[in-house]
Amino acid sequence: MEWLLYLWNVSVFCGIGILLVFAVSLLLCKTHTVFWRYCLWLLLAVRLALPFDISVPGRAVEIPFLSGGGAEAYFLPGAAKEVSDEAGGKEKDAQKSVDLQRKAHTDDAPRKAERGKTADGGAKNVTDIGSGEENGGNRWETTPRQAFSWAAFVWAAGAAASLLWQIISYAHFYRKTEKTKRYVTSVENIPVYISSAVGAPVLMGLKSPRILLADRKYEEKQLDFILAHELAHYHRKDLWAKMLFAAARTLHWFNPLVYRMERQVRQPRRQKFFQG
C-alpha cells in the first residue's frame, strides 16, 4: 500500500504549494501577470497527476513524520549515506529483537505446556489457549493492512465516482450543444457555431475542435476579438491542460485545494481565495 502513502503525500505537499501560490498572488495583486500563475498551476497539476516516487535512487532522504515510514522523500546532498546506514542499523536491531523473542518463545513453550496441563490430561486446553493467542496476534498484526485496504477502497470508489460524474456531465453538455448548434463560419479550419446551450464562448473537442458562441448578436469587431481569443486557447493547447487538471481532480478528489486550483484556472482574474 505504499502507493497510497505517495498519493497522500503528493496531495499534501501540492496543497501547500497551492496555498503558497494564492498567498503570493494576494500579496502581489496587480503587479504580476496571469501567465506565470498559469505555469505554476500546470506544474502542480503535472505533479498531482503523477502521484508516484520520482526521487533519484540513492539520493533521497526520508522524513518519517511526513512520509509515514517511507512514502515521500526530499533531496539533501551528502546525507543519503548517513540515513541509509542508520536505517540499515535499525533494521538489523529490529531483526535481532525478533529473533530473540522467537527463541525465548520456543524455549519457554515446554514450561507453558506443563503449567497448562490439568488433572484430567488437559493438553487440549493448552492447545486452545495457544491457538487463541496466535489468532489474537494475527488479528493485531493484520489490522494496519486492513485499514490500508479500506482506505484504498474508499479512494478508488471516490475516484471512480468523480470520473463517472465528469463523463456524464460532458456527455450531457455535448448532446445539448449538438441539438441546438447553428453553423456560422470557420476560422483556421475550425467551425464556429451558435448554441443556446452555452452562455459564453467555448472551445471544445480534442480531435475535432469547434468554437461555440452564445446565442446573441455580435458586432464584427467583438466577434473578431472573441474568435482570436478562442484561437489563442487552441494554439496554446488549453484543452489538453484541462484534461490534465481533470486527471488531477479525479486522483485527488478528497483534496478541496485541488478543486480551488482548477476553479482559479477557469477564472484567472478571480483573486479572492476564501470567497465561495
Beta strands, then each sheet from edge to edge (+ up, - down):
strand 1: 60-62
strand 2: 73-75
strand 3: 182-187
strand 4: 190-195
strand 5: 202-204
strand 6: 210-214
sheet 1: 1+ 2-
sheet 2: 3+ 4- 6- 5+
end
